[in-house]
Amino acid sequence: MEKNAFFQRLSLLTGPEALAALQRSRVIIFGLGGVGSWCAEALVRSGIGALSIVDSDLVCASNINRQLQATGSSLGRLKTEALEERLRDINPSCGIRAFPALFSKENSSIFDLAGADYVIDAIDTMPHKLDLIETALASGKRLFSSMGMANKLDPTFIKSSDIWETRGCPLARLVRRRLRERGITGHFTAVYSPEHFDRNAPLERDENGKIINGSAVTVTASAGLVLASLVIRDICAPFTAEPGHE
């Protein structure tokens, strides 16, 4: 089957020039959890030409409620391996590279950020998230970053704005503070939710005493789709006028 037949419906919306631009574009996603995994699939289903996926974790049972590659048969497998297999089945023409690793400034050279047009940050752990943001900003790459999607239940609260304009998201507030401490004032788009959800259940903690945050696929997946949409719309912008943006 002609590969562009896979994307006929998108091409009808954006035009063939925009589709060709999508197929020339290269994206790298860091973090394949409840946000990043859905972002990856949306990009592959939208004709992105090359996609690198980065995550060091294995699929576990607690991932099943929200992570795309987490199924009964994928338990114990590398998240990158399970997701790569699915993505290749969806769009064999997409150039997919999998990195079963955790990003840090010390190992940043192995990921080839220079070869990417867009960097997606869906990392949960703060030091690695800040390292990625700092490195991506220094490289001049277009960066889209997910903030906290745990303890949220209503996806209609999700917004995107410059990181310095985010309000109502505790993680975004912490990211802003830590960036200032590093002397970083650069701009990038953050996807966040100001929803404050009151929990009725008692707090649960892991074996190290760390609080386990609740999360819902309807929120995390929606954030991943918003991230993918930011990439897609940015690529397509020169070729189409979005409704409401004329």
Number of C-alpha atoms within 10 A of each C-alpha: 5 6 11 15 10 15 15 14 12 17 18 10 11 19 15 16 14 21 26 17 17 23 19 14 19 20 23 25 24 28 27 27 25 29 30 30 27 27 28 30 21 20 24 25 16 21 25 26 21 21 23 22 26 24 23 15 17 17 23 17 12 10 17 17 14 20 24 24 29 25 15 11 10 18 18 14 16 19 29 25 19 20 24 21 13 14 21 14 11 14 19 13 15 20 16 21 16 18 18 16 17 15 23 15 13 8 10 15 11 10 19 10 20 12 11 18 18 23 23 26 26 28 26 18 9 13 14 17 22 21 17 23 23 18 16 22 18 11 11 13 17 18 20 27 24 26 27 20 29 18 16 24 19 15 18 11 13 18 14 20 15 14 22 16 12 21 13 12 17 16 18 24 16 13 20 19 13 15 16 12 10 11 10 16 14 15 14 17 19 22 24 26 28 17 17 14 11 9 10 6 7 6 10 11 11 8 6 6 8 9 11 11 12 14 16 18 22 16 24 28 23 20 29 26 21 23 28 24 16 15 25 22 17 13 20 20 13 11 15 15 12 11 6 5 5 6
